[in-house]
Amino acid sequence: MNSLKISMMFLLASTIAIAQTYQIDWYVIGSGGGHAESGIYQIDGTIGQPLIGQSSSPSYTVESGYWAGASPIGPDSYEYLPGDANMPNGIWPPAVIGADVTYLVNYFRALNGPCLLDDSFASADANGDCLVIGSDVTKLVTYFRGLTSLSYCIDYEPAWHDASELPPSSPSGWPNCEGSVVTSRSSATPDKAK
């Protein structure tokens, strides 16, 4: 009799389990991704981005999403074109041309002054290492040979990453240089971009 009761209870429990309706509530994966690199390749990514975009009220603004505010032009960007070392000349539109190599070499020879943006000669940091040194000249030369692309120091996000992003006319006060006075320096000592 006990085995009959156990069998009935098992059968009843199975019937109840089958009769139930299951529901999986909506959810998102809110983590994952990150930075990965190997050899000459690198990627920055995220997994799951449930809500993106801008929401605002009269007093507050929220940029939602993991990559919010990643547009090239923003309040924390600097008005320069990466590789445009001769930016102090103030010619609009800026361009990365062979004269930038000459300007940068003359900068190391203390013949030209930098266009400082928050104490950084950011436009001359062609390889993105946050330093303005001889390897930036090399990077510009290989860029003109079509072998590489230009980079920038992550601490000095450019307003324009390339010429296609330039506005039709120069922004007010451009090039916004803090000064172009050359101080005496040794070519053996690299100037930090920060």
C-alpha positions as CSV (number, residue, x, y, z in Angstrom):
1,M,0.0,0.0,0.0
2,N,2.8,2.4,0.8
3,S,4.3,1.9,-2.7
4,L,0.9,2.7,-4.2
5,K,0.7,5.9,-2.2
6,I,4.2,6.9,-3.3
7,S,3.4,6.1,-6.9
8,M,0.2,8.2,-6.7
9,M,2.0,11.1,-5.1
10,F,4.7,10.9,-7.8
11,L,2.1,10.8,-10.5
12,L,0.1,13.7,-9.0
13,A,3.3,15.8,-8.6
14,S,4.2,15.1,-12.2
15,T,0.8,16.2,-13.4
16,I,1.0,19.4,-11.4
17,A,4.4,20.2,-12.8
18,I,3.2,19.6,-16.4
19,A,0.1,21.8,-15.8
20,Q,2.1,24.8,-14.6
21,T,2.8,27.6,-17.0
22,Y,6.3,28.8,-17.1
23,Q,7.4,32.3,-17.8
24,I,10.9,33.8,-18.3
25,D,11.0,37.4,-17.5
26,W,12.8,39.8,-19.8
27,Y,16.4,40.3,-18.8
28,V,19.6,41.5,-20.3
29,I,23.3,40.5,-20.1
30,G,24.7,43.6,-18.4
31,S,28.4,42.7,-18.3
32,G,31.1,41.3,-20.4
33,G,33.2,42.6,-23.2
34,G,36.2,44.7,-22.5
35,H,39.6,45.2,-24.1
36,A,41.4,42.4,-25.9
37,E,44.5,42.5,-28.1
38,S,46.8,40.2,-29.9
39,G,49.7,41.1,-32.1
40,I,48.6,44.0,-34.3
41,Y,44.9,43.6,-33.6
42,Q,42.9,45.1,-30.7
43,I,39.2,45.4,-29.9
44,D,37.1,47.2,-27.3
45,G,33.6,45.8,-26.9
46,T,30.6,45.2,-24.7
47,I,28.0,42.5,-24.4
48,G,24.4,43.6,-23.8
49,Q,23.4,47.2,-24.0
50,P,19.7,47.4,-23.0
51,L,19.2,51.1,-23.3
52,I,21.1,53.6,-25.3
53,G,20.8,57.3,-26.1
54,Q,20.1,60.5,-24.3
55,S,17.3,61.3,-21.9
56,S,16.8,64.7,-20.3
57,S,14.7,66.9,-18.2
58,P,15.0,70.6,-17.5
59,S,17.6,69.9,-14.8
60,Y,19.3,66.6,-15.8
61,T,20.7,64.8,-18.8
62,V,21.5,61.1,-18.9
63,E,23.7,59.5,-21.5
64,S,22.7,55.8,-21.4
65,G,24.7,52.8,-22.7
66,Y,28.2,51.6,-22.2
67,W,29.5,53.7,-25.1
68,A,27.6,56.9,-24.3
69,G,29.4,60.0,-25.2
70,A,31.8,58.2,-27.5
71,S,31.2,60.6,-30.4
72,P,34.3,62.4,-31.6
73,I,33.1,65.9,-30.8
74,G,32.2,66.7,-27.3
75,P,32.9,69.1,-24.4
76,D,36.0,67.2,-23.4
77,S,37.5,67.1,-26.9
78,Y,40.2,69.4,-28.3
79,E,40.0,71.3,-31.5
80,Y,42.8,69.7,-33.5
81,L,43.4,67.2,-36.3
82,P,45.9,64.4,-35.3
83,G,49.2,64.8,-37.2
84,D,48.6,68.5,-38.0
85,A,51.9,69.6,-36.3
86,N,51.9,73.0,-37.9
87,M,48.5,73.9,-36.5
88,P,49.8,77.1,-34.9
89,N,49.8,78.6,-38.5
90,G,46.0,78.7,-38.1
91,I,45.2,77.8,-41.7
92,W,41.6,76.5,-42.2
93,P,40.8,73.8,-43.0
94,P,43.6,71.9,-41.2
95,A,45.3,69.2,-43.1
96,V,48.0,66.6,-42.5
97,I,50.6,67.3,-45.2
98,G,54.3,67.0,-45.7
99,A,54.9,70.4,-44.2
100,D,53.9,68.9,-40.8
101,V,56.9,66.6,-40.9
102,T,59.1,69.7,-41.6
103,Y,57.4,71.6,-38.8
104,L,57.9,68.8,-36.3
105,V,61.6,68.4,-37.2
106,N,62.0,72.1,-36.8
107,Y,60.2,71.9,-33.4
108,F,62.9,69.4,-32.2
109,R,65.5,71.9,-33.5
110,A,63.8,74.6,-31.4
111,L,62.9,76.6,-34.5
112,N,59.1,76.3,-34.3
113,G,56.8,76.6,-31.4
114,P,54.1,74.1,-30.4
115,C,50.4,74.7,-30.4
116,L,49.7,73.8,-26.8
117,L,46.2,72.5,-25.7
118,D,46.1,72.3,-21.9
119,D,50.0,72.1,-22.0
120,S,50.0,69.4,-24.6
121,F,51.3,69.5,-28.2
122,A,48.5,67.0,-28.9
123,S,48.4,67.6,-32.7
124,A,52.0,66.5,-33.1
125,D,51.5,63.2,-31.2
126,A,51.0,61.2,-34.4
127,N,51.5,57.7,-32.9
128,G,49.2,58.2,-29.8
129,D,51.8,57.4,-27.1
130,C,51.1,60.7,-25.3
131,L,54.7,61.9,-26.1
132,V,56.0,64.2,-28.8
133,I,59.3,62.5,-29.8
134,G,61.1,61.4,-32.9
135,S,58.8,58.4,-33.5
136,D,56.0,60.9,-34.3
137,V,58.1,62.0,-37.3
138,T,58.5,58.4,-38.3
139,K,54.7,57.8,-37.9
140,L,53.9,60.8,-40.2
141,V,56.3,59.5,-42.9
142,T,54.9,56.0,-42.8
143,Y,51.4,57.6,-42.9
144,F,52.2,59.5,-46.1
145,R,53.6,56.2,-47.6
146,G,50.1,54.6,-46.9
147,L,51.5,52.1,-44.5
148,T,49.7,53.2,-41.3
149,S,47.0,55.4,-39.9
150,L,47.5,58.2,-37.4
151,S,46.7,57.9,-33.7
152,Y,46.1,60.3,-30.8
153,C,46.7,60.4,-27.1
154,I,43.6,59.1,-25.3
155,D,43.9,61.9,-22.8
156,Y,43.5,64.5,-25.6
157,E,40.5,63.3,-27.6
158,P,40.5,65.3,-30.9
159,A,37.4,67.1,-32.1
160,W,38.1,65.7,-35.6
161,H,39.7,62.3,-36.1
162,D,40.2,63.0,-39.8
163,A,39.5,65.7,-42.4
164,S,36.0,64.2,-43.2
165,E,34.8,65.3,-39.8
166,L,35.8,69.0,-40.1
167,P,33.1,71.6,-39.9
168,P,32.6,73.8,-43.0
169,S,34.2,76.8,-41.3
170,S,36.7,77.3,-38.5
171,P,35.3,77.3,-34.9
172,S,35.5,80.6,-33.1
173,G,39.0,81.2,-31.7
174,W,40.6,78.3,-33.6
175,P,43.3,77.1,-33.2
176,N,43.0,77.8,-29.5
177,C,46.7,77.6,-28.9
178,E,47.9,78.5,-25.4
179,G,51.1,79.7,-26.8
180,S,53.8,79.0,-29.4
181,V,56.8,80.2,-27.5
182,V,59.8,77.8,-27.9
183,T,61.8,77.2,-24.8
184,S,65.3,75.8,-24.9
185,R,65.3,72.0,-24.9
186,S,67.6,69.1,-25.6
187,S,66.6,66.9,-28.5
188,A,67.6,63.9,-26.3
189,T,64.8,64.6,-23.8
190,P,61.3,63.9,-25.1
191,D,58.6,66.4,-24.4
192,K,55.7,64.7,-22.6
193,A,52.3,65.5,-24.1
194,K,50.9,65.6,-20.6
